[in-house]
Amino acid sequence: MTQRALACVDVHYDKELYDRAEEQSGGNVEPEVRQAWLRPLASVVKLDYGPGFAMDLRRGLWFPTGPITVTFNDGTAVIIPSKDGFSASQTEDRVRLDEFLQTLRDGTGF
């Protein structure tokens, strides 16, 4: 994501545990691009949050642990990050999600 656009690239390799080291050693496996797109944040019309975890009830702070659905003006919806959601117990997840949501809010005007 940039300050103006959201991008997604989903590439699948038909081999378990295929990684950069194997590719560099000559174990070439053809990638299958399942989807690739780039959309302006200005085309986002709706955000849906899944369940949340109360971080501080007195201050009304909570952390979304379920997936977030982003809907665009053509009706296309994408689920971020996946059906498994985010981990409230992982500081790294919370920081990344805070940054992601702030950029999304800034780019959409929500």
CORBELJO-V987538 format. One record per backbone hydrogen bond with DSSP energy under -1.0 kcal/mol. NH is the residue of the N-H (numbers start at 0). CO is the residue of the C=O. Records with the same first field share a line. If there is no record, write none. Layout:
NH->CO + CO
//
This chain:
1->4
5->38
7->36
9->34
11->31
14->12
17->14
22->18
23->19
24->20
25->22
26->21
27->25
31->11
33->9
34->9
36->7
38->5
40->3
42->39
43->40
44->70
45->70
47->68
52->62
54->60
55->60
60->55
62->52
64->50
65->50
67->79
68->47
69->77
70->45
71->75
72->42
74->71
77->69
79->67
84->81
85->64
93->89
94->90
95->91
96->92
97->93
98->94
99->95
100->96
101->97
102->98
103->99
104->100
105->101
106->102
107->103
108->104
//
